[in-house]
Amino acid sequence: MTLAMLVIMAETTGNCLAIGKLTGKPTTPQTLGNAFRADGLSTMLGGLFNSFPYNAFTQNTGLIALSNVKSRFVVAAAGATILLNVLLNNEKKSTDSVDVSAAEWVD
């Protein structure tokens, strides 16, 4: 786990530095410390649920560079859209289409 966290810290450092350059906001030691704390907290929470360590994906940094969208409100709007789709989804779930009653299993 220690080796995995060292790799995550290296990747987080690269992501923070790249995003700082893309957005024009300088990456300070405090920014890096906050990012490391967030990665550590998410990894601890993931460990409670027997999950792998979490980290920010470099693909997201590439999306910032390609789209030139630098606002965090875009992410919030996308999250709200996903939440609305989940809450308002009236289609049948894949498990609803399977109709197997207990009587079919009894010989």
OpenMM code with the backbone's topology and positions (N, CA, C; nanometers):
from openmm import Vec3, app, unit

residues = "MET THR LEU ALA MET LEU VAL ILE MET ALA GLU THR THR GLY ASN CYS LEU ALA ILE GLY LYS LEU THR GLY LYS PRO THR THR PRO GLN THR LEU GLY ASN ALA PHE ARG ALA ASP GLY LEU SER THR MET LEU GLY GLY LEU PHE ASN SER PHE PRO TYR ASN ALA PHE THR GLN ASN THR GLY LEU ILE ALA LEU SER ASN VAL LYS SER ARG PHE VAL VAL ALA ALA ALA GLY ALA THR ILE LEU LEU ASN VAL LEU LEU ASN ASN GLU LYS LYS SER THR ASP SER VAL ASP VAL SER ALA ALA GLU TRP VAL ASP".split()
positions = [
    Vec3(0.0831, -0.1192, 0.0000),
    Vec3(0.0000, 0.0000, 0.0000),
    Vec3(0.0872, 0.1250, 0.0000),
    Vec3(0.2010, 0.1194, 0.0701),
    Vec3(0.2896, 0.2355, 0.0744),
    Vec3(0.3421, 0.2690, -0.0644),
    Vec3(0.3777, 0.1665, -0.1399),
    Vec3(0.4270, 0.1890, -0.2751),
    Vec3(0.3174, 0.2507, -0.3628),
    Vec3(0.1965, 0.2015, -0.3475),
    Vec3(0.0849, 0.2561, -0.4252),
    Vec3(0.0626, 0.4035, -0.3908),
    Vec3(0.0710, 0.4384, -0.2644),
    Vec3(0.0510, 0.5777, -0.2239),
    Vec3(0.1636, 0.6669, -0.2749),
    Vec3(0.2858, 0.6162, -0.2811),
    Vec3(0.3960, 0.6951, -0.3372),
    Vec3(0.3722, 0.7237, -0.4853),
    Vec3(0.3231, 0.6249, -0.5570),
    Vec3(0.2913, 0.6447, -0.6988),
    Vec3(0.1775, 0.7456, -0.7141),
    Vec3(0.0757, 0.7352, -0.6293),
    Vec3(-0.0367, 0.8286, -0.6342),
    Vec3(0.0097, 0.9702, -0.6032),
    Vec3(0.1012, 0.9846, -0.5069),
    Vec3(0.1522, 1.1175, -0.4738),
    Vec3(0.2290, 1.1775, -0.5918),
    Vec3(0.3055, 1.0953, -0.6621),
    Vec3(0.3789, 1.1443, -0.7797),
    Vec3(0.2814, 1.1876, -0.8888),
    Vec3(0.1781, 1.1081, -0.9107),
    Vec3(0.0798, 1.1431, -1.0133),
    Vec3(0.0022, 1.2682, -0.9742),
    Vec3(-0.0329, 1.2809, -0.8470),
    Vec3(-0.1048, 1.3982, -0.7993),
    Vec3(-0.0204, 1.5237, -0.8161),
    Vec3(0.1095, 1.5121, -0.7877),
    Vec3(0.1990, 1.6263, -0.8063),
    Vec3(0.1994, 1.6707, -0.9522),
    Vec3(0.2119, 1.5760, -1.0430),
    Vec3(0.2106, 1.6093, -1.1859),
    Vec3(0.0800, 1.6703, -1.2294),
    Vec3(-0.0319, 1.6160, -1.1805),
    Vec3(-0.1632, 1.6704, -1.2164),
    Vec3(-0.1784, 1.8134, -1.1655),
    Vec3(-0.1388, 1.8370, -1.0416),
    Vec3(-0.1523, 1.9716, -0.9844),
    Vec3(-0.0666, 2.0726, -1.0600),
    Vec3(0.0560, 2.0344, -1.0920),
    Vec3(0.1434, 2.1256, -1.1652),
    Vec3(0.0889, 2.1540, -1.3053),
    Vec3(0.0394, 2.0509, -1.3736),
    Vec3(-0.0147, 2.0689, -1.5087),
    Vec3(-0.1410, 2.1538, -1.5067),
    Vec3(-0.2304, 2.1278, -1.4128),
    Vec3(-0.3542, 2.2058, -1.4046),
    Vec3(-0.3235, 2.3502, -1.3662),
    Vec3(-0.2232, 2.3704, -1.2808),
    Vec3(-0.1824, 2.5059, -1.2461),
    Vec3(-0.1344, 2.5831, -1.3678),
    Vec3(-0.0582, 2.5175, -1.4534),
    Vec3(-0.0113, 2.5844, -1.5761),
    Vec3(-0.1272, 2.6102, -1.6726),
    Vec3(-0.2185, 2.5147, -1.6851),
    Vec3(-0.3301, 2.5298, -1.7791),
    Vec3(-0.4254, 2.6415, -1.7377),
    Vec3(-0.4480, 2.6535, -1.6077),
    Vec3(-0.5448, 2.7525, -1.5596),
    Vec3(-0.4807, 2.8865, -1.5282),
    Vec3(-0.3486, 2.8924, -1.5258),
    Vec3(-0.2807, 3.0174, -1.4939),
    Vec3(-0.2747, 3.0460, -1.3451),
    Vec3(-0.3128, 2.9495, -1.2634),
    Vec3(-0.3074, 2.9657, -1.1184),
    Vec3(-0.1834, 2.8929, -1.0677),
    Vec3(-0.0942, 2.9608, -0.9999),
    Vec3(0.0291, 2.8947, -0.9560),
    Vec3(0.0013, 2.7849, -0.8534),
    Vec3(0.0771, 2.6778, -0.8639),
    Vec3(0.0642, 2.5662, -0.7699),
    Vec3(0.1574, 2.5919, -0.6523),
    Vec3(0.0990, 2.6117, -0.5368),
    Vec3(0.1764, 2.6405, -0.4162),
    Vec3(0.1954, 2.5128, -0.3350),
    Vec3(0.2896, 2.5143, -0.2406),
    Vec3(0.3016, 2.3980, -0.1520),
    Vec3(0.1723, 2.3680, -0.0763),
    Vec3(0.0949, 2.4727, -0.0452),
    Vec3(-0.0331, 2.4503, 0.0230),
    Vec3(-0.1310, 2.3763, -0.0682),
    Vec3(-0.1315, 2.4106, -0.1971),
    Vec3(-0.2184, 2.3417, -0.2929),
    Vec3(-0.1806, 2.1942, -0.3020),
    Vec3(-0.0512, 2.1664, -0.3104),
    Vec3(-0.0067, 2.0263, -0.3148),
    Vec3(-0.0424, 1.9531, -0.1861),
    Vec3(-0.0240, 2.0205, -0.0727),
    Vec3(-0.0602, 1.9578, 0.0552),
    Vec3(-0.2076, 1.9244, 0.0628),
    Vec3(-0.2913, 2.0165, 0.0152),
    Vec3(-0.4358, 1.9908, 0.0134),
    Vec3(-0.4703, 1.8726, -0.0766),
    Vec3(-0.4033, 1.8647, -0.1919),
    Vec3(-0.4283, 1.7534, -0.2839),
    Vec3(-0.3845, 1.6208, -0.2227),
    Vec3(-0.2704, 1.6210, -0.1537),
    Vec3(-0.2235, 1.4978, -0.0888),
    Vec3(-0.3180, 1.4559, 0.0233),
    Vec3(-0.3678, 1.5533, 0.0992),
    Vec3(-0.4627, 1.5207, 0.2062),
    Vec3(-0.5926, 1.4643, 0.1483),
    Vec3(-0.6394, 1.5213, 0.0384),
    Vec3(-0.7619, 1.4705, -0.0247),
    Vec3(-0.7418, 1.3282, -0.0751),
    Vec3(-0.6266, 1.3012, -0.1358),
    Vec3(-0.5976, 1.1640, -0.1811),
    Vec3(-0.5889, 1.0680, -0.0632),
    Vec3(-0.5248, 1.1112, 0.0442),
    Vec3(-0.5143, 1.0256, 0.1621),
    Vec3(-0.6494, 0.9969, 0.2249),
    Vec3(-0.7337, 1.0996, 0.2337),
    Vec3(-0.8671, 1.0806, 0.2912),
    Vec3(-0.9518, 0.9875, 0.2050),
    Vec3(-0.9470, 1.0068, 0.0734),
    Vec3(-1.0269, 0.9202, -0.0137),
    Vec3(-0.9759, 0.7765, -0.0092),
    Vec3(-0.8457, 0.7587, 0.0062),
    Vec3(-0.7913, 0.6234, 0.0167),
    Vec3(-0.8325, 0.5580, 0.1481),
    Vec3(-0.8336, 0.6369, 0.2564),
    Vec3(-0.8788, 0.5816, 0.3853),
    Vec3(-1.0262, 0.5426, 0.3793),
    Vec3(-1.1082, 0.6281, 0.3193),
    Vec3(-1.2504, 0.5950, 0.3066),
    Vec3(-1.2700, 0.4728, 0.2169),
    Vec3(-1.1920, 0.4648, 0.1095),
    Vec3(-1.1997, 0.3472, 0.0232),
    Vec3(-1.1584, 0.2206, 0.0969),
    Vec3(-1.0594, 0.2325, 0.1849),
    Vec3(-1.0162, 0.1167, 0.2632),
    Vec3(-1.1245, 0.0651, 0.3556),
    Vec3(-1.2097, 0.1548, 0.4041),
    Vec3(-1.3211, 0.1108, 0.4886),
    Vec3(-1.4179, 0.0217, 0.4129),
    Vec3(-1.4257, 0.0418, 0.2811),
    Vec3(-1.5156, -0.0363, 0.1975),
    Vec3(-1.4409, -0.1401, 0.1143),
    Vec3(-1.3177, -0.1708, 0.1563),
    Vec3(-1.2351, -0.2732, 0.0912),
    Vec3(-1.2136, -0.2400, -0.0572),
    Vec3(-1.1738, -0.1166, -0.0833),
    Vec3(-1.1549, -0.0694, -0.2195),
    Vec3(-1.0086, -0.0340, -0.2437),
    Vec3(-0.9770, -0.0039, -0.3680),
    Vec3(-0.8419, 0.0359, -0.4053),
    Vec3(-0.8206, 0.1836, -0.3732),
    Vec3(-0.6950, 0.2272, -0.3689),
    Vec3(-0.6688, 0.3709, -0.3499),
    Vec3(-0.7229, 0.4524, -0.4670),
    Vec3(-0.7748, 0.5694, -0.4355),
    Vec3(-0.8295, 0.6584, -0.5375),
    Vec3(-0.7274, 0.7651, -0.5707),
    Vec3(-0.7341, 0.8166, -0.6912),
    Vec3(-0.6519, 0.9311, -0.7287),
    Vec3(-0.7184, 1.0035, -0.8453),
    Vec3(-0.6707, 1.1254, -0.8683),
    Vec3(-0.7217, 1.2032, -0.9809),
    Vec3(-0.6624, 1.1481, -1.1098),
    Vec3(-0.7432, 1.1372, -1.2105),
    Vec3(-0.6970, 1.0797, -1.3363),
    Vec3(-0.6315, 1.1857, -1.4237),
    Vec3(-0.5240, 1.1493, -1.4873),
    Vec3(-0.4534, 1.2399, -1.5763),
    Vec3(-0.5380, 1.2734, -1.6985),
    Vec3(-0.6312, 1.1850, -1.7346),
    Vec3(-0.7189, 1.2120, -1.8483),
    Vec3(-0.7988, 1.3396, -1.8258),
    Vec3(-0.8349, 1.3667, -1.7004),
    Vec3(-0.9093, 1.4887, -1.6712),
    Vec3(-0.8250, 1.6119, -1.6991),
    Vec3(-0.6963, 1.6040, -1.6723),
    Vec3(-0.6066, 1.7150, -1.7039),
    Vec3(-0.6009, 1.7354, -1.8552),
    Vec3(-0.5985, 1.6270, -1.9291),
    Vec3(-0.6004, 1.6363, -2.0752),
    Vec3(-0.7288, 1.6984, -2.1266),
    Vec3(-0.8411, 1.6676, -2.0624),
    Vec3(-0.9682, 1.7272, -2.1034),
    Vec3(-0.9687, 1.8781, -2.0814),
    Vec3(-0.9055, 1.9225, -1.9740),
    Vec3(-0.8961, 2.0669, -1.9502),
    Vec3(-0.8158, 2.1318, -2.0622),
    Vec3(-0.7066, 2.0665, -2.1010),
    Vec3(-0.6224, 2.1220, -2.2074),
    Vec3(-0.6954, 2.1218, -2.3418),
    Vec3(-0.7697, 2.0154, -2.3716),
    Vec3(-0.8382, 2.0062, -2.5008),
    Vec3(-0.9597, 2.0974, -2.5104),
    Vec3(-1.0390, 2.1015, -2.4041),
    Vec3(-1.1644, 2.1777, -2.4101),
    Vec3(-1.1465, 2.3234, -2.3726),
    Vec3(-1.0402, 2.3551, -2.3015),
    Vec3(-1.0127, 2.4913, -2.2542),
    Vec3(-1.1209, 2.5393, -2.1573),
    Vec3(-1.1939, 2.4466, -2.0954),
    Vec3(-1.2930, 2.4793, -1.9939),
    Vec3(-1.2235, 2.4698, -1.8593),
    Vec3(-1.2222, 2.5810, -1.7861),
    Vec3(-1.1451, 2.5869, -1.6613),
    Vec3(-1.2330, 2.6155, -1.5399),
    Vec3(-1.3620, 2.6011, -1.5527),
    Vec3(-1.4535, 2.6331, -1.4443),
    Vec3(-1.4977, 2.5067, -1.3715),
    Vec3(-1.4977, 2.5118, -1.2402),
    Vec3(-1.5447, 2.3965, -1.1625),
    Vec3(-1.6962, 2.3858, -1.1656),
    Vec3(-1.7634, 2.4936, -1.2064),
    Vec3(-1.9090, 2.4912, -1.2141),
    Vec3(-1.9580, 2.4004, -1.3271),
    Vec3(-1.8753, 2.3778, -1.4268),
    Vec3(-1.9102, 2.2836, -1.5333),
    Vec3(-1.9208, 2.1434, -1.4752),
    Vec3(-1.8293, 2.1091, -1.3857),
    Vec3(-1.8331, 1.9779, -1.3205),
    Vec3(-1.9570, 1.9662, -1.2324),
    Vec3(-1.9897, 2.0727, -1.1611),
    Vec3(-2.1093, 2.0710, -1.0764),
    Vec3(-2.2359, 2.0558, -1.1609),
    Vec3(-2.2413, 2.1229, -1.2748),
    Vec3(-2.3578, 2.1112, -1.3627),
    Vec3(-2.3685, 1.9699, -1.4194),
    Vec3(-2.2555, 1.9103, -1.4550),
    Vec3(-2.2581, 1.7724, -1.5051),
    Vec3(-2.3053, 1.6768, -1.3958),
    Vec3(-2.2590, 1.6976, -1.2737),
    Vec3(-2.3040, 1.6134, -1.1619),
    Vec3(-2.4524, 1.6275, -1.1367),
    Vec3(-2.5031, 1.7503, -1.1436),
    Vec3(-2.6467, 1.7727, -1.1247),
    Vec3(-2.7277, 1.7069, -1.2357),
    Vec3(-2.6761, 1.7114, -1.3575),
    Vec3(-2.7442, 1.6468, -1.4700),
    Vec3(-2.7508, 1.4958, -1.4507),
    Vec3(-2.6407, 1.4375, -1.4071),
    Vec3(-2.6392, 1.2931, -1.3823),
    Vec3(-2.7365, 1.2575, -1.2710),
    Vec3(-2.7371, 1.3368, -1.1643),
    Vec3(-2.8281, 1.3113, -1.0526),
    Vec3(-2.9732, 1.3210, -1.0963),
    Vec3(-3.0072, 1.4205, -1.1768),
    Vec3(-3.1442, 1.4324, -1.2281),
    Vec3(-3.1819, 1.3139, -1.3160),
    Vec3(-3.0896, 1.2689, -1.3986),
    Vec3(-3.1175, 1.1522, -1.4831),
    Vec3(-3.1455, 1.0283, -1.3992),
    Vec3(-3.0720, 1.0125, -1.2926),
    Vec3(-3.0930, 0.8959, -1.2057),
    Vec3(-3.2276, 0.9061, -1.1344),
    Vec3(-3.2583, 1.0243, -1.0821),
    Vec3(-3.3816, 1.0399, -1.0061),
    Vec3(-3.5066, 1.0357, -1.0931),
    Vec3(-3.4956, 1.0821, -1.2163),
    Vec3(-3.6125, 1.0894, -1.3036),
    Vec3(-3.6228, 0.9737, -1.4016),
    Vec3(-3.5375, 0.8755, -1.3890),
    Vec3(-3.5362, 0.7632, -1.4819),
    Vec3(-3.6553, 0.6723, -1.4532),
    Vec3(-3.7456, 0.6610, -1.5502),
    Vec3(-3.8640, 0.5769, -1.5342),
    Vec3(-3.8561, 0.4483, -1.6149),
    Vec3(-3.7456, 0.4263, -1.6822),
    Vec3(-3.7331, 0.3043, -1.7614),
    Vec3(-3.7167, 0.1840, -1.6695),
    Vec3(-3.7521, 0.0680, -1.7237),
    Vec3(-3.7347, -0.0541, -1.6474),
    Vec3(-3.5869, -0.0833, -1.6297),
    Vec3(-3.5533, -0.1307, -1.5147),
    Vec3(-3.4160, -0.1725, -1.4902),
    Vec3(-3.3952, -0.3088, -1.5544),
    Vec3(-3.2716, -0.3478, -1.5755),
    Vec3(-3.2432, -0.4758, -1.6406),
    Vec3(-3.2933, -0.5928, -1.5573),
    Vec3(-3.2993, -0.5761, -1.4233),
    Vec3(-3.3485, -0.6853, -1.3397),
    Vec3(-3.5001, -0.6953, -1.3431),
    Vec3(-3.5691, -0.5873, -1.3836),
    Vec3(-3.7146, -0.5909, -1.3896),
    Vec3(-3.7649, -0.6770, -1.5045),
    Vec3(-3.6849, -0.6943, -1.6070),
    Vec3(-3.7310, -0.7693, -1.7231),
    Vec3(-3.7262, -0.9203, -1.6997),
    Vec3(-3.6560, -0.9627, -1.5957),
    Vec3(-3.6477, -1.1046, -1.5639),
    Vec3(-3.7610, -1.1380, -1.4669),
    Vec3(-3.8539, -1.2234, -1.5113),
    Vec3(-3.9657, -1.2584, -1.4271),
    Vec3(-3.9595, -1.4066, -1.3951),
    Vec3(-3.8933, -1.4380, -1.2879),
    Vec3(-3.8796, -1.5754, -1.2457),
    Vec3(-3.9457, -1.5896, -1.1099),
    Vec3(-4.0552, -1.6607, -1.1079),
    Vec3(-4.1227, -1.6781, -0.9791),
    Vec3(-4.0677, -1.8000, -0.9075),
    Vec3(-4.0917, -1.8049, -0.7796),
    Vec3(-4.0407, -1.9160, -0.6987),
    Vec3(-4.1082, -2.0472, -0.7379),
    Vec3(-4.2301, -2.0413, -0.7915),
    Vec3(-4.3025, -2.1617, -0.8288),
    Vec3(-4.2339, -2.2355, -0.9434),
    Vec3(-4.1608, -2.1653, -1.0294),
    Vec3(-4.0921, -2.2300, -1.1408),
    Vec3(-3.9750, -2.3160, -1.0948),
    Vec3(-3.9243, -2.2876, -0.9764),
    Vec3(-3.8085, -2.3606, -0.9273),
    Vec3(-3.8468, -2.4869, -0.8491),
    Vec3(-3.9729, -2.4973, -0.8119),
    Vec3(-4.0181, -2.6119, -0.7335),
    Vec3(-4.0597, -2.7216, -0.8303),
    Vec3(-4.0096, -2.8409, -0.8086),
    Vec3(-4.0474, -2.9564, -0.8937),
    Vec3(-4.1729, -3.0214, -0.8466),
] * unit.nanometer
topology = app.Topology()
chain = topology.addChain("A")
for resn in residues:
    res = topology.addResidue(resn, chain)
    for name in ("N", "CA", "C"):
        topology.addAtom(name, app.Element.getBySymbol(name[0]), res)
